[in-house]
Amino acid sequence: MNDSTAPCDPEGGKLVPRINMNNCGGKEDCIPACPYDVLEMRTISNEDRTSLNVKGKLKTFFNSQKAYVVAPDLCHACGICVQVCPEKAIKLIRNEK
């Protein structure tokens, strides 16, 4: 976990980040901003690549790195990732576990 503190849900896992792969430009601002290490950058999967629209394909042509949610149950819904994403590619949604 990162050292930053945020006014977050003490339990965690109720809300999780959803990444819009069409908007994600792989700028990585969200990764160090998350105090709970919920996200990571990696090369877009073939499955996700096939679901991209024209805008997403163009962004991915220049940078195949995308943010992925790797630990949704660790999310405490602080919203920092949403705030720092320059592409507005992240939103918090209810966790449907």
Residue pairs with C-beta under 8 A, 6 or more apart in sequence:
1 35
1 36
1 37
2 32
2 34
2 35
2 36
2 37
3 35
4 33
4 35
4 80
5 35
6 35
6 76
6 78
6 80
7 78
8 35
8 36
8 76
8 77
8 78
9 15
9 76
9 77
9 78
10 76
11 76
12 36
12 73
12 74
12 75
12 76
12 77
13 72
13 73
13 74
13 75
13 95
13 97
14 77
14 94
14 95
15 75
15 77
15 92
15 93
15 94
15 95
16 38
16 69
16 72
16 75
16 92
16 93
16 95
17 30
17 38
17 39
17 69
17 72
17 75
17 81
17 82
17 90
17 91
17 92
17 93
18 69
18 90
18 91
18 92
18 93
19 39
19 66
19 67
19 68
19 69
19 89
19 90
20 89
20 90
20 91
21 44
21 48
21 51
21 52
21 56
21 60
21 66
21 89
22 52
22 53
22 55
22 56
22 59
22 89
23 55
23 56
23 59
23 87
23 88
23 89
24 59
24 66
24 67
24 85
24 87
24 89
25 59
25 63
25 86
25 87
25 89
26 41
26 59
26 63
26 64
26 65
26 66
26 67
27 85
27 86
27 87
28 41
28 65
28 67
29 84
29 85
29 86
30 39
30 67
30 81
30 84
30 85
30 90
31 39
31 40
31 41
31 67
33 80
33 81
33 83
33 84
34 80
34 81
35 76
35 78
35 80
36 71
36 74
36 75
36 76
36 78
37 71
37 74
38 69
38 70
38 71
38 72
38 74
38 75
38 81
39 67
39 68
39 69
39 70
39 81
40 67
40 68
40 70
41 65
41 66
41 67
41 68
42 65
42 66
42 68
43 64
43 65
43 66
44 60
44 64
44 65
44 66
48 66
49 60
52 60
60 66
67 89
67 90
69 75
72 95
73 95
73 97
75 92
75 95
77 92
79 92
81 90
82 90
82 91
82 92
